[in-house]
Amino acid sequence: MSEEQIKSLERQFDERIARDEKIEPKDWMPEKYRKTHIRQISQHAHSEIVGMLPEGNWITRAPSLRRKVALLAKVQDEAGHGLYLYSACETLGVSRDELYEQLHSGKAKYSSIFNYPALTWADMGAIGWLVDGAAIINQVPLCNTSYGPYARAMIRVCKEESFHQRQGFEIMLKLANGTPEQKEMAQDALNRWWWPSLMMLGPTDDKSVHTEQSMKWKLKRKTNDELRQQFIDQTVPQADVLGLTIPDPDLKWNEERQSYDFGAIDWDEFWQVVKGHGPMNKERMKARVGAWERGEWVRDAAMAHAQKKQERKEKQAV
Amino acid sequence: MSTKNWPLWEIFVRSKNGLEHRHFGSLHAADAEMALENARDVYTRRNEGVSIWVVESKHITASNPENNGELFEPAQDKVYRHPTFYDVPDDVKHM
């Protein structure tokens, strides 16, 4: 195709998106659109998969059967969300194996938040309340994104996600209204998860390299700073209900803006974690790659079994 | 790395009797039986379905959007296929 033809196709493509038309897998799309979507959707899928690790660790130690079934269901949802997203990503012409390989080799990123340790049971509360809360804020606008398979996957994800946040908040509420030690445990979890949750919404707008193009493609409908402000504004009153203190001495209501002002975020810490130097980066990848390698014989055996069954069926048909 | 990858399957779910099966998404599985079991876990964790179809993706033939003109445009100028094309006086009832 000549350069001029591509330019004209790109123009038509941009107009389709501006008209809020959806793009489907077999439609023509600019190479950059395809690549950006593969990057974002796979990063999102990887985050769901790695996100199972900090919580999976607590399933056997949940304090009651009620908490255990809820946590188990939440982790199972995350596996499901990872699978919806991997399938959506595969419609762009990349194979599941390539995607796994990118995660396992460290070439692909996942959400920085999962590189922090989950130290106590209260962390299951804080993760559900804050991490899933921030994720929902990020994800709801994506239900309207321009790429059809991604938008459809996100609608399913969002529908299922709100139970995650509520079960987390309930854990926090119970602890906050419990013994002084339990309340202290809840406060400690909030102290540790608050700042990473704010960072999870991504670098500030002036540092975010993909924002402008992503907004044009409706892959992003609000900037990182807008999402972060929304998260803070809706979470502070929830902390008040819990009777817990948000670990930010500069946090205060701004009457004029009708929003909360907040303190400086330690972006050095964020970039350290993104670059692989967070407290749990190595541990998470070791667990993930280990699970994949230990599962290889199962995957092979399933394939061999399927083949054997198929051959037997063919022989009977003769 | 495994030498043989699990093939891709397309999943169709009937949400309740009386409705058609609808495309829900896809997943990887070694064979049809496993695709059904996995579809149960991936796509119907909250009573979303009463029946599942699985079809190996390679068996689906799809139209090419580049041919959309010749395929679908001929229907656009055939307004006479719609009831509103026909003039009937307002006081004629049940029509």
Chai-1 contact restraints between the chains, C-beta under 6 A:
chainA,res_idxA,chainB,res_idxB,connection_type,confidence,min_distance_angstrom,max_distance_angstrom,comment,restraint_id
A,K26,B,P65,contact,1.0,0.0,6.0,A-B,restraint_1
A,D27,B,P65,contact,1.0,0.0,6.0,A-B,restraint_2
A,G80,B,V42,contact,1.0,0.0,6.0,A-B,restraint_3
A,L83,B,V42,contact,1.0,0.0,6.0,A-B,restraint_4
A,Y84,B,G25,contact,1.0,0.0,6.0,A-B,restraint_5
A,S87,B,G25,contact,1.0,0.0,6.0,A-B,restraint_6
A,S87,B,S26,contact,1.0,0.0,6.0,A-B,restraint_7
A,D97,B,N5,contact,1.0,0.0,6.0,A-B,restraint_8
A,E296,B,S2,contact,1.0,0.0,6.0,A-B,restraint_9
A,R299,B,S2,contact,1.0,0.0,6.0,A-B,restraint_10
A,D300,B,S2,contact,1.0,0.0,6.0,A-B,restraint_11
A,A302,B,A30,contact,1.0,0.0,6.0,A-B,restraint_12
A,M303,B,K4,contact,1.0,0.0,6.0,A-B,restraint_13
A,M303,B,A30,contact,1.0,0.0,6.0,A-B,restraint_14
A,A306,B,A30,contact,1.0,0.0,6.0,A-B,restraint_15
A,A306,B,D31,contact,1.0,0.0,6.0,A-B,restraint_16
